[in-house]
Amino acid sequence: MLTTIIVTVILGAIIGALARLVLPGKQNISTLVTVILGILGALIGSWLYTAISGNEDTSGIDWIALIIGVIVAALLIVLYERVIAGRATRRV
């Protein structure tokens, strides 16, 4: 159980970092938020891939699920920035 949590956090950090790399410009979000959104992107991406392909058993790294996870994490980062930016502009 602890190993699964550690691996999930590490993969979330990697996917979150990859998502930030594919987005243009600088994102004003913390590392913690990047990891959390990366974890969410990985989980949603894996779920989407399994739902679309019906393939649950993969030997090795599932590159398509990884790419979908990065895309989902990038979308989550953009959405997060829009929500946070919207809050900041309303206060001023």
Backbone as JSON, one array per atom type, in Angstrom:
{
  "sequence": "MLTTIIVTVILGAIIGALARLVLPGKQNISTLVTVILGILGALIGSWLYTAISGNEDTSGIDWIALIIGVIVAALLIVLYERVIAGRATRRV",
  "N": [[0.83, -1.19, 0.0], [1.87, 1.3, 0.87], [3.98, 1.51, -0.92], [2.58, 1.75, -3.34], [1.39, 4.25, -3.02], [3.66, 5.9, -2.89], [4.8, 5.45, -5.43], [2.7, 6.45, -7.01], [2.75, 9.18, -6.32], [5.28, 9.88, -7.26], [5.03, 9.32, -10.04], [2.95, 11.11, -10.55], [4.26, 13.53, -10.13], [6.09, 13.45, -12.24], [4.38, 13.33, -14.5], [2.95, 15.71, -14.11], [5.05, 17.57, -14.36], [5.81, 17.07, -17.03], [3.44, 17.86, -18.26], [3.46, 20.59, -17.7], [5.67, 21.28, -19.22], [4.79, 20.94, -21.86], [2.98, 22.96, -22.12], [2.66, 26.31, -23.29], [4.58, 29.2, -22.29], [4.9, 30.56, -18.9], [3.82, 28.92, -16.01], [2.07, 29.88, -13.18], [2.03, 28.22, -10.72], [2.33, 26.2, -7.79], [4.77, 23.66, -6.85], [3.61, 21.59, -5.39], [0.91, 21.75, -6.19], [1.29, 21.16, -8.87], [2.12, 18.46, -8.69], [-0.18, 17.3, -7.54], [-2.12, 17.83, -9.53], [-0.89, 16.42, -11.56], [-1.07, 13.79, -10.58], [-3.87, 13.5, -10.56], [-4.31, 13.83, -13.32], [-2.96, 11.57, -14.3], [-4.48, 9.48, -13.17], [-7.06, 9.99, -14.26], [-6.43, 9.91, -16.98], [-5.53, 7.24, -17.26], [-7.88, 5.91, -16.61], [-9.56, 6.82, -18.69], [-8.21, 5.75, -20.93], [-8.46, 2.99, -20.43], [-11.25, 2.79, -20.47], [-11.82, 3.48, -23.12], [-10.24, 1.75, -24.73], [-10.55, -0.75, -23.57], [-8.57, -2.34, -22.68], [-7.01, -3.67, -20.05], [-4.8, -5.01, -19.13], [-1.44, -4.6, -19.36], [1.81, -5.16, -20.39], [4.63, -3.81, -19.15], [5.4, -0.33, -19.82], [2.65, 1.68, -20.46], [2.37, 3.55, -23.05], [0.46, 5.06, -24.44], [-1.54, 5.54, -22.54], [0.01, 7.06, -20.81], [0.55, 9.35, -22.37], [-2.05, 10.31, -22.7], [-2.58, 10.87, -20.02], [-0.75, 12.98, -19.56], [-1.83, 14.91, -21.28], [-4.36, 15.29, -20.11], [-3.55, 16.22, -17.58], [-2.3, 18.61, -18.37], [-4.53, 20.0, -19.31], [-5.92, 20.21, -16.89], [-4.14, 21.85, -15.48], [-4.28, 24.23, -16.98], [-7.0, 24.82, -16.57], [-6.99, 25.13, -13.78], [-5.3, 27.38, -13.55], [-6.88, 29.3, -14.84], [-9.09, 29.46, -13.1], [-7.86, 30.32, -10.7], [-6.66, 32.7, -11.63], [-8.96, 34.1, -12.29], [-10.06, 34.55, -9.77], [-8.1, 36.24, -8.71], [-8.27, 38.54, -10.32], [-10.81, 39.46, -9.76], [-10.63, 40.4, -7.16], [-9.18, 42.73, -7.26]],
  "CA": [[0.0, 0.0, 0.0], [2.74, 2.47, 0.93], [4.72, 1.56, -2.19], [1.66, 2.26, -4.35], [1.25, 5.7, -2.79], [4.92, 6.54, -3.26], [4.91, 5.39, -6.9], [1.7, 7.36, -7.55], [3.23, 10.55, -6.15], [6.42, 10.09, -8.18], [4.48, 9.41, -11.39], [2.2, 12.37, -10.62], [5.24, 14.61, -10.29], [6.64, 13.36, -13.6], [3.34, 13.7, -15.45], [2.7, 17.13, -13.92], [6.17, 18.3, -14.96], [5.67, 16.94, -18.49], [2.31, 18.69, -18.68], [3.91, 21.99, -17.69], [6.61, 21.46, -20.32], [4.1, 21.06, -23.15], [2.2, 24.21, -22.15], [3.5, 27.48, -23.58], [4.67, 30.23, -21.25], [5.2, 30.19, -17.52], [2.64, 28.68, -15.18], [2.28, 30.37, -11.82], [1.47, 27.29, -9.74], [3.37, 25.61, -6.95], [5.17, 22.29, -7.13], [2.6, 20.73, -4.79], [-0.26, 21.75, -7.09], [1.71, 20.42, -10.08], [2.1, 17.02, -8.37], [-1.58, 16.9, -7.35], [-2.77, 17.81, -10.84], [-0.28, 15.31, -12.29], [-1.69, 12.55, -10.08], [-5.24, 13.47, -11.1], [-4.2, 13.6, -14.76], [-2.58, 10.17, -14.51], [-5.62, 8.63, -12.84], [-8.12, 10.19, -15.25], [-5.91, 9.41, -18.25], [-5.55, 5.79, -17.22], [-9.29, 5.5, -16.65], [-10.04, 7.07, -20.05], [-7.61, 4.77, -21.83], [-9.09, 1.69, -20.17], [-12.64, 2.86, -20.91], [-11.87, 3.54, -24.58], [-9.62, 0.58, -25.37], [-10.96, -1.99, -22.94], [-7.35, -3.08, -22.38], [-6.57, -3.42, -18.68], [-3.53, -5.68, -18.89], [-0.34, -4.12, -20.2], [3.12, -5.54, -19.88], [5.54, -2.67, -19.32], [4.85, 1.01, -19.75], [1.59, 1.92, -21.43], [2.71, 4.88, -23.55], [-0.75, 5.79, -24.82], [-2.14, 6.01, -21.29], [0.9, 8.11, -20.3], [0.31, 10.54, -23.17], [-3.38, 10.81, -22.33], [-2.42, 11.45, -18.68], [-0.09, 14.29, -19.7], [-2.8, 15.84, -21.88], [-5.37, 15.6, -19.09], [-2.89, 17.05, -16.56], [-2.13, 19.93, -18.97], [-5.85, 20.64, -19.28], [-6.2, 20.55, -15.49], [-3.3, 23.0, -15.13], [-4.88, 25.41, -17.62], [-8.24, 25.09, -15.85], [-6.61, 25.64, -12.46], [-4.8, 28.74, -13.71], [-8.02, 30.17, -15.17], [-9.89, 29.65, -11.89], [-7.08, 31.14, -9.78], [-6.52, 34.03, -12.23], [-10.26, 34.73, -12.17], [-10.17, 35.02, -8.39], [-7.18, 37.35, -8.48], [-8.74, 39.74, -11.0], [-12.03, 39.95, -9.09], [-10.27, 41.06, -5.9], [-8.56, 44.03, -7.52]],
  "C": [[0.87, 1.26, 0.0], [3.54, 2.62, -0.35], [3.85, 2.12, -3.3], [1.49, 3.76, -4.23], [2.51, 6.43, -3.24], [5.09, 6.57, -4.78], [3.91, 6.35, -7.55], [2.15, 8.81, -7.43], [4.39, 10.83, -7.11], [5.92, 10.21, -9.62], [3.66, 10.68, -11.58], [3.13, 13.56, -10.81], [5.81, 14.62, -11.71], [5.6, 13.81, -14.62], [2.99, 15.18, -15.33], [3.79, 17.99, -14.54], [6.12, 18.24, -16.48], [4.53, 17.81, -19.01], [2.7, 20.16, -18.71], [4.89, 22.28, -18.81], [5.9, 21.64, -21.65], [3.25, 22.32, -23.25], [3.12, 25.39, -22.45], [3.5, 28.46, -22.42], [4.97, 29.66, -19.88], [3.89, 30.0, -16.75], [2.95, 29.1, -13.76], [1.56, 29.47, -10.81], [2.63, 26.63, -8.99], [3.68, 24.17, -7.38], [4.14, 21.31, -6.57], [1.37, 20.63, -5.68], [0.06, 20.99, -8.37], [1.64, 18.92, -9.84], [0.65, 16.54, -8.23], [-2.31, 16.81, -8.68], [-2.18, 16.71, -11.74], [-0.86, 13.97, -11.88], [-3.11, 12.42, -10.63], [-5.23, 13.2, -12.6], [-3.87, 12.16, -15.07], [-3.75, 9.24, -14.25], [-6.73, 8.75, -13.88], [-7.68, 9.66, -16.61], [-5.93, 7.9, -18.34], [-6.98, 5.26, -17.32], [-9.86, 5.68, -18.06], [-9.51, 6.04, -21.03], [-8.25, 3.4, -21.66], [-10.53, 1.67, -20.66], [-12.74, 2.83, -22.43], [-11.37, 2.24, -25.2], [-10.12, -0.75, -24.81], [-9.78, -2.86, -22.52], [-6.88, -2.73, -20.97], [-5.2, -4.0, -18.39], [-2.48, -5.2, -19.88], [0.96, -4.59, -19.57], [4.08, -4.38, -20.17], [4.81, -1.34, -19.2], [3.79, 1.16, -20.84], [1.72, 3.36, -21.91], [1.48, 5.7, -23.92], [-1.43, 6.35, -23.58], [-1.3, 7.14, -20.68], [0.66, 9.42, -21.05], [-1.05, 11.15, -22.84], [-3.32, 11.46, -20.95], [-1.77, 12.82, -18.73], [-1.05, 15.31, -20.29], [-3.86, 16.25, -20.86], [-4.77, 16.5, -18.01], [-2.68, 18.47, -17.1], [-3.46, 20.69, -18.97], [-6.23, 21.05, -17.86], [-5.39, 21.76, -15.03], [-3.88, 24.28, -15.72], [-6.16, 25.79, -16.89], [-7.96, 25.69, -14.47], [-6.14, 27.09, -12.55], [-5.94, 29.71, -14.0], [-8.86, 30.47, -13.93], [-9.16, 30.56, -10.92], [-6.92, 32.54, -10.33], [-7.84, 34.79, -12.14], [-10.5, 35.27, -10.77], [-9.32, 36.25, -8.14], [-7.68, 38.62, -9.14], [-10.0, 40.29, -10.37], [-11.72, 40.72, -7.83], [-9.79, 42.49, -6.13], [-9.6, 45.05, -7.86]]
}
